[in-house]
Amino acid sequence: MQTKKPTLVQGTRDFGALEVFKRNYLVDTIRAIYEKYGFLPLETPTLEYLATLTGKYGDEGEQLLYKVLNSGDFLAGVDAPTTDYKTLLPQIATKGLRYDLTVPLMRYVAMNKEALTFPFRRYQIQPVWRADRPQKGRYREFYQCDTDIVGADSLLCEAEILVMIHEVLRQLGVKEFSLHINHRGILKGLAALAGAADKEQALCMALDKLEKVGKEKVVEELQRRGFTPAALEKLAFLFALPTAQAARWTLLSTQLASAAAGTQGLQDLQKIMRYVEALGLENHAITLDPTLARGLSYYTGTVFEVKIKGQAGSIGGGGRYDGLTDIFGVAGITGVGFSFGLDRLYQVLEALALFPATVGKTTQVLIANLDPSSETWALRVLAALRAHHIRAEIYPEPVKLKKQLQYADKRQLPWVAIIGEAEQAAGMVMLKNMQTGGQQEHTLVQLLQKLS
């Protein structure tokens, strides 16, 4: 039989023990803070009907949906052969992998509206899939850590989420970050200011790429999308914003004075900032950013995104959305949410060396297995250690001590317990420090005290 070299699907990864420990540390930290703020856990299926997923993510996002072929003979129901995938697709695939966690949440809310208590505060930490081109830091399968408040119009919801983001990052030791906020009303006002009110979505899509491609490329895209030189001149101030926040607020207030949507957007953000201050957040990292658009087309109000100083891209984002349950026959439900990208957050903590040294520490002590006569005594010691919540394991075979010490060294285990004939006779355990090489005899009680 011909053998084949095993390979991973591009854009996916295996996670070894240390990586899993670090990811669990992130998830545990985020989950604890989400629950502290009153959010309840939710999990939804990997698969959703394409009818649920489509029409929510804009043209570019739509192309990244993974479609799943119908079971069995998926061609059985095809009317006639065709090479047009748009015609063929609905006949051979009715399901897809979830693209994010927000749309499945809205489907869940629509299905369980009568059973839920609103405002409904939920968090969800699960993988999502996007048929993107794999590159450094961009994967086809990755985890999102979502939190949403559904069924409340109050801007206090936005403020709570902004404060919670600060707490998560500071708990993880991230000190230098910026939380960029904007409002779709401001983007609508900018389109009106440029005399291109009908091109708001085009403006959002172009501005969303500003950090990645730069001013010139964004201007070129706007020109291709029909923005005139006069319109671009009206928007030129966006590419030379003042650094000082007070000056930035004043500039936008002046520029958008004649645009009702823009003025309302600014007023909403100012109210959110007052709530943030009332919640006691000190030295906040919130910055007004009128170029922040967020690519997803379902945002209708505030939008926000977190960036880390010295690190490319964002580690999370979110905003307010309305009408996502309308397609499911449930109208009038609004929501606001935020999502940390677990993989991006992991990369940041690695780059900044912020993972605690204790993360990944598993076995505290290895009990050496010297010979059949000492094995029974060693197993009693092992049981006692575990009963006292000390992480311990025994080498499974009675082999040379040197081999067992090499195993402990490769595993970076701090201690090895050695129980030979002399130790058994004296009722003692020899404890070897794998860092210093020193060793000392202990009674079982002393051993438990030392390792606890």
SULSULMO-V19586 format. One record per backbone hydrogen bond with DSSP energy under -0.5 kcal/mol. CO is the residue of the C=O (numbers start at 1). NH is the residue of the N-H. E is the energy in kcal/mol with one decimal. If there is no record, write none. Layout:
# SULSULMO-V19586
co;nh;e
CO;NH;E
CO;NH;E
This chain:
# SULSULMO-V19586
co;nh;e
9;12;-1.8
11;140;-1.8
11;141;-1.5
14;16;-0.5
16;20;-2.4
17;21;-2.6
18;22;-2.2
19;23;-2.6
20;24;-2.8
21;25;-2.0
22;26;-2.0
23;27;-2.7
24;28;-3.1
25;29;-2.1
26;30;-2.7
27;31;-3.1
28;32;-2.1
29;33;-1.6
30;34;-2.8
31;35;-2.6
32;36;-1.6
33;37;-1.5
34;39;-2.0
35;38;-1.7
40;123;-3.1
46;98;-2.1
48;96;-2.7
49;52;-1.4
49;53;-1.5
50;54;-2.9
53;56;-0.8
56;298;-0.5
57;61;-0.8
58;62;-2.3
59;63;-1.1
61;64;-1.4
62;65;-1.2
64;131;-3.1
65;67;-0.6
66;97;-1.7
67;69;-0.5
68;95;-0.9
72;74;-1.6
73;76;-1.9
75;78;-1.5
83;85;-0.9
84;87;-0.9
84;88;-2.2
85;89;-3.3
86;90;-0.6
88;91;-1.4
88;92;-1.2
89;92;-0.9
89;93;-2.3
92;70;-3.2
94;50;-2.5
95;68;-2.9
96;48;-2.5
98;129;-2.5
101;105;-1.3
102;106;-2.2
103;107;-2.2
104;108;-2.4
105;109;-2.8
106;110;-2.5
107;111;-1.9
108;112;-1.7
110;113;-0.5
112;115;-1.0
112;116;-1.4
116;118;-0.6
119;121;-0.7
120;122;-0.6
120;150;-2.7
121;40;-2.4
122;148;-2.7
123;42;-1.5
124;126;-0.5
124;146;-2.8
126;144;-2.3
128;142;-2.1
130;132;-2.4
132;134;-0.7
135;138;-2.7
138;135;-1.6
140;130;-2.1
142;128;-3.2
143;342;-1.6
143;343;-0.6
144;126;-1.3
144;146;-0.6
145;340;-1.8
146;124;-2.0
147;338;-2.5
148;122;-2.2
148;150;-0.5
149;336;-1.8
150;119;-0.6
150;120;-2.8
154;157;-1.4
155;159;-1.8
156;160;-2.5
157;161;-2.0
158;162;-2.4
159;163;-2.4
160;164;-2.4
161;165;-2.3
162;166;-1.6
163;167;-1.9
164;168;-2.4
165;169;-2.3
166;170;-2.5
167;171;-2.3
168;172;-1.7
169;174;-2.5
170;173;-0.9
173;175;-0.6
175;177;-1.0
176;309;-2.2
178;180;-0.7
178;307;-2.7
179;287;-2.4
180;305;-2.2
181;289;-2.8
182;303;-2.4
183;186;-0.7
183;187;-1.7
184;188;-2.6
185;189;-2.4
186;190;-2.3
187;191;-2.0
188;192;-2.1
189;193;-2.6
190;194;-1.8
191;196;-3.1
192;195;-1.7
196;199;-2.3
197;200;-0.8
199;203;-2.3
200;204;-2.4
201;205;-2.4
202;206;-1.9
203;207;-2.7
204;208;-2.0
206;209;-1.5
207;210;-1.9
209;213;-3.0
209;214;-0.6
210;214;-2.4
214;218;-1.8
215;219;-2.8
216;220;-2.3
217;221;-2.2
218;222;-2.5
219;223;-2.4
220;224;-2.2
221;225;-1.7
222;227;-2.6
223;226;-1.5
228;232;-2.5
229;233;-1.9
230;234;-1.5
231;235;-1.1
232;236;-0.5
233;236;-0.8
235;238;-1.9
236;239;-1.7
237;240;-1.5
244;248;-1.8
245;249;-2.6
246;250;-2.1
247;251;-2.5
248;252;-2.3
249;253;-2.3
250;254;-2.1
251;255;-2.7
252;256;-2.5
254;257;-1.1
256;259;-1.7
258;260;-0.7
259;263;-2.5
260;264;-2.4
261;265;-2.2
262;266;-2.1
263;267;-2.2
264;268;-2.4
265;269;-2.1
266;270;-2.4
267;271;-2.1
268;272;-2.2
269;273;-2.2
270;274;-1.7
271;275;-2.0
272;276;-2.5
273;277;-2.1
274;278;-2.1
275;279;-1.9
276;281;-1.6
277;280;-1.5
280;282;-0.5
285;179;-3.3
287;181;-2.3
289;292;-1.7
291;293;-0.5
296;299;-1.0
298;322;-0.6
301;184;-2.9
302;320;-2.5
303;182;-2.6
304;318;-2.5
305;180;-2.6
306;315;-2.2
306;316;-0.7
307;178;-2.9
308;311;-2.2
313;308;-0.5
315;341;-3.0
316;306;-2.6
317;339;-2.1
318;304;-2.5
319;337;-2.2
320;300;-2.8
320;301;-1.4
321;335;-2.3
323;326;-1.0
323;327;-0.5
325;328;-1.2
325;330;-2.0
326;329;-2.2
329;331;-0.5
332;334;-0.6
333;323;-1.1
334;151;-3.7
335;321;-2.8
336;149;-2.7
337;319;-1.9
338;147;-2.2
339;317;-1.6
340;145;-2.5
340;342;-0.8
341;345;-2.6
342;346;-2.3
343;347;-2.1
344;348;-2.0
345;349;-2.3
346;350;-2.2
347;351;-2.6
348;352;-2.3
349;354;-2.8
349;355;-0.6
350;353;-1.1
356;359;-1.5
358;361;-1.9
360;362;-0.6
364;415;-1.2
365;393;-1.7
366;368;-0.7
366;417;-3.0
367;395;-2.1
368;370;-0.7
369;399;-0.6
371;374;-1.0
371;375;-1.1
372;376;-0.7
374;378;-2.4
375;379;-2.4
376;380;-1.7
377;381;-1.9
378;382;-2.5
379;383;-2.5
380;384;-2.1
381;385;-2.5
382;386;-2.4
383;387;-2.1
384;388;-1.0
385;388;-0.7
385;390;-2.3
386;389;-1.9
389;391;-0.6
390;392;-0.6
391;364;-2.7
391;365;-1.5
393;367;-3.0
397;399;-1.6
400;403;-0.6
400;404;-1.4
401;405;-2.6
402;406;-2.1
403;407;-1.9
404;408;-2.2
405;409;-2.3
406;410;-2.5
407;411;-1.9
408;413;-2.8
409;412;-0.9
414;434;-2.6
415;366;-2.3
416;418;-0.5
416;432;-3.1
417;368;-2.9
417;419;-0.5
418;420;-0.5
418;430;-2.4
420;424;-2.4
421;425;-2.3
422;426;-1.7
423;427;-0.9
423;428;-2.8
424;427;-0.8
429;431;-0.6
429;442;-2.2
430;418;-3.5
430;432;-0.6
431;440;-2.0
432;416;-1.8
432;434;-0.7
433;437;-2.4
438;433;-3.4
440;431;-2.8
442;429;-2.8
443;447;-2.6
444;448;-2.5
445;449;-2.0
446;450;-2.4
447;451;-2.1
448;452;-1.4
